Amino acid sequence: MNDMHLCVVNITFLGKGPYTFSVGKGECVGLTGKSGIGKTQLFRAITDLIPAEGEILLDGRASASFSPTQWRSKVTMVPADSSWWYDRAGDHFPVKHKTSLLRESCMLLGLEPEVLDWQVSRLSTGERQRLALLRALQNNPTVLLLDEPSSGLDAYHTGLMEKYIGNYLRQNNPAVVWVSHDPEQLKRVASREFRMEQHRLYQIK
């Protein structure tokens, strides 16, 4: 696994595991498994949001050698249901990123460019998911953990999101892990696919 960007080695948490897998730079791998098996908790363990045992390496460097802020700026999770702290959507983006480029990104994802001026309470589930993705990309993470990023989208907007993430992957070369219950989607977006069970994670594609 020396040529891998993200290496997860024998990680255990909440009575689950051990799990071992790796992802290279510029690679998207799919992760599947029955609902409730622990895919979201795995992402939370990798991002140091819940206690875990085992080893997580980024380019061979242990996660423990990073500060929590440094680690999460490099290894970023986009949960299925993101948190929002401010009333206005645009207030969740740093001032330096509130540019025409950000509004253009909104349009590429099928969002109105004015969406940044809207109240969060006005946003649909799908609009929140797409804005959560854009928010996560502001720090240019080198690892992107996507937890069912298109679950609230119709087929058209799912296609836009897949295209947007694909372009980001080619331009910025992150390692991506994409959770989905849609096998056809994983065929489109992932070069490899893993299945998660209670005490093991194995490659199925």
C-alpha positions as CSV (number, residue, x, y, z in Angstrom):
1,M,0.0,0.0,0.0
2,N,3.0,2.3,-0.2
3,D,1.8,4.0,-3.4
4,M,-1.6,4.7,-1.8
5,H,-2.6,8.2,-0.6
6,L,-5.0,7.1,2.1
7,C,-4.3,3.9,4.0
8,V,-6.7,2.6,6.7
9,V,-5.2,-0.3,8.5
10,N,-7.0,-2.6,11.0
11,I,-9.3,0.2,12.2
12,T,-12.0,-0.8,14.8
13,F,-14.8,1.3,16.3
14,L,-18.1,0.7,18.2
15,G,-17.5,-3.1,18.1
16,K,-17.0,-3.2,14.3
17,G,-14.0,-4.1,12.3
18,P,-11.1,-4.5,11.8
19,Y,-11.2,-2.9,8.4
20,T,-8.3,-2.3,6.0
21,F,-8.4,-0.6,2.7
22,S,-6.4,2.0,0.7
23,V,-7.2,4.6,-2.0
24,G,-4.7,6.2,-4.4
25,K,-4.6,9.8,-5.5
26,G,-7.0,10.6,-8.3
27,E,-9.0,7.3,-7.5
28,C,-12.6,7.0,-6.6
29,V,-13.6,3.8,-4.8
30,G,-17.2,2.8,-4.0
31,L,-18.3,1.5,-0.6
32,T,-21.5,-0.4,-0.2
33,G,-23.2,-2.5,2.5
34,K,-26.6,-2.9,4.1
35,S,-28.1,0.0,5.9
36,G,-26.9,0.4,9.5
37,I,-23.8,-1.7,9.0
38,G,-21.5,1.3,9.9
39,K,-20.4,3.0,6.7
40,T,-21.1,6.5,8.2
41,Q,-19.4,5.5,11.4
42,L,-16.4,4.4,9.4
43,F,-16.2,7.8,7.8
44,R,-16.5,9.4,11.2
45,A,-13.7,7.2,12.6
46,I,-11.5,8.2,9.6
47,T,-12.1,11.9,10.2
48,D,-11.5,11.5,14.0
49,L,-15.1,12.3,15.0
50,I,-15.5,9.1,17.0
51,P,-12.9,7.0,18.9
52,A,-11.2,4.3,16.9
53,E,-8.3,1.9,17.2
54,G,-5.9,1.1,14.3
55,E,-3.9,3.1,12.0
56,I,-4.8,5.7,9.4
57,L,-2.0,7.1,7.1
58,L,-1.9,9.9,4.6
59,D,1.0,9.6,2.3
60,G,2.6,7.4,4.9
61,R,2.1,9.9,7.7
62,A,0.0,8.8,10.7
63,S,-3.2,10.7,11.4
64,A,-2.0,11.2,15.0
65,S,0.8,13.5,13.8
66,F,-1.7,16.0,12.5
67,S,-3.8,18.4,14.6
68,P,-7.5,17.7,14.4
69,T,-8.0,20.9,12.3
70,Q,-5.2,20.0,10.0
71,W,-6.5,16.4,9.5
72,R,-10.1,17.4,8.8
73,S,-9.0,20.1,6.3
74,K,-7.2,17.3,4.4
75,V,-9.6,14.5,5.0
76,T,-13.1,15.8,4.6
77,M,-16.5,14.0,5.0
78,V,-19.7,15.1,3.2
79,P,-22.4,13.5,5.3
80,A,-25.8,12.6,3.9
81,D,-27.4,15.2,6.2
82,S,-25.0,18.1,6.8
83,S,-25.1,20.6,9.7
84,W,-25.9,24.2,9.1
85,W,-25.0,26.9,11.7
86,Y,-26.2,30.1,10.1
87,D,-29.6,31.2,8.8
88,R,-28.3,32.2,5.4
89,A,-26.7,29.6,3.1
90,G,-23.9,31.8,1.9
91,D,-22.7,32.5,5.4
92,H,-21.3,29.0,5.5
93,F,-18.7,29.9,2.9
94,P,-15.5,31.9,3.7
95,V,-15.7,35.5,2.4
96,K,-12.7,34.8,0.1
97,H,-14.7,32.1,-1.7
98,K,-17.9,34.1,-2.3
99,T,-16.9,34.8,-5.9
100,S,-18.4,34.5,-9.3
101,L,-16.6,31.1,-9.5
102,L,-18.6,29.8,-6.6
103,R,-21.9,30.9,-8.2
104,E,-20.7,29.3,-11.4
105,S,-20.2,26.0,-9.5
106,C,-23.7,26.4,-8.1
107,M,-25.0,26.5,-11.7
108,L,-23.0,23.5,-12.8
109,L,-24.8,21.6,-10.0
110,G,-28.2,22.8,-11.2
111,L,-28.5,25.4,-8.4
112,E,-29.8,28.9,-8.9
113,P,-26.8,31.3,-8.5
114,E,-28.9,33.3,-5.9
115,V,-29.1,30.2,-3.7
116,L,-26.3,31.6,-1.6
117,D,-28.5,34.4,-0.5
118,W,-31.4,32.1,0.5
119,Q,-32.3,31.1,4.1
120,V,-31.2,27.6,4.9
121,S,-34.8,26.8,6.0
122,R,-35.9,27.4,2.4
123,L,-33.5,24.8,0.9
124,S,-34.6,21.4,-0.2
125,T,-32.7,18.2,0.8
126,G,-31.1,18.1,-2.6
127,E,-30.1,21.7,-2.5
128,R,-28.5,21.3,0.9
129,Q,-26.6,18.2,-0.3
130,R,-25.1,20.1,-3.3
131,L,-24.2,23.1,-1.2
132,A,-22.6,20.8,1.4
133,L,-20.4,19.4,-1.4
134,L,-19.3,22.8,-2.5
135,R,-18.7,23.8,1.1
136,A,-16.5,20.7,1.6
137,L,-14.4,21.5,-1.5
138,Q,-13.5,25.0,-0.4
139,N,-10.4,23.8,1.4
140,N,-9.3,21.5,-1.5
141,P,-9.2,18.3,0.6
142,T,-6.9,15.6,-0.6
143,V,-9.3,12.9,0.7
144,L,-13.1,13.2,0.1
145,L,-15.5,10.9,1.9
146,L,-18.9,11.1,0.2
147,D,-21.8,9.6,2.2
148,E,-24.6,9.1,-0.3
149,P,-24.1,12.5,-1.9
150,S,-27.0,12.2,-4.4
151,S,-29.6,10.4,-2.3
152,G,-31.9,13.4,-2.4
153,L,-31.5,14.1,-6.1
154,D,-33.5,13.1,-9.2
155,A,-31.7,11.5,-12.1
156,Y,-30.9,14.7,-13.9
157,H,-29.3,16.4,-10.8
158,T,-27.6,13.2,-9.9
159,G,-25.9,13.2,-13.3
160,L,-24.8,16.8,-12.8
161,M,-23.3,15.9,-9.4
162,E,-21.5,12.9,-10.8
163,K,-20.0,15.0,-13.6
164,Y,-19.0,17.8,-11.2
165,I,-17.2,15.4,-8.8
166,G,-15.6,13.6,-11.8
167,N,-14.2,16.9,-13.0
168,Y,-12.9,17.8,-9.6
169,L,-11.3,14.4,-9.4
170,R,-9.4,14.9,-12.7
171,Q,-8.4,18.5,-11.9
172,N,-7.4,18.1,-8.2
173,N,-6.4,14.5,-7.9
174,P,-7.9,13.7,-4.5
175,A,-8.6,10.2,-3.1
176,V,-12.4,9.7,-3.0
177,V,-14.5,7.1,-1.2
178,W,-18.2,7.2,-2.4
179,V,-20.9,5.4,-0.4
180,S,-24.0,4.5,-2.4
181,H,-26.8,1.9,-2.4
182,D,-27.1,2.3,-6.2
183,P,-24.9,-0.3,-7.9
184,E,-25.3,1.4,-11.3
185,Q,-24.0,4.6,-9.9
186,L,-20.9,2.9,-8.4
187,K,-20.3,1.4,-11.8
188,R,-20.3,4.9,-13.3
189,V,-18.1,6.7,-10.7
190,A,-15.8,4.1,-9.1
191,S,-12.8,2.2,-10.4
192,R,-13.0,-0.3,-7.5
193,E,-15.8,-1.3,-5.1
194,F,-15.7,-2.6,-1.5
195,R,-18.5,-4.2,0.5
196,M,-18.6,-3.6,4.3
197,E,-19.8,-6.2,6.8
198,Q,-19.7,-6.3,10.6
199,H,-16.1,-7.5,10.9
200,R,-14.7,-7.3,7.4
201,L,-14.4,-5.1,4.3
202,Y,-13.6,-6.8,1.0
203,Q,-13.2,-5.8,-2.6
204,I,-16.0,-7.0,-4.9
205,K,-15.0,-5.1,-8.1
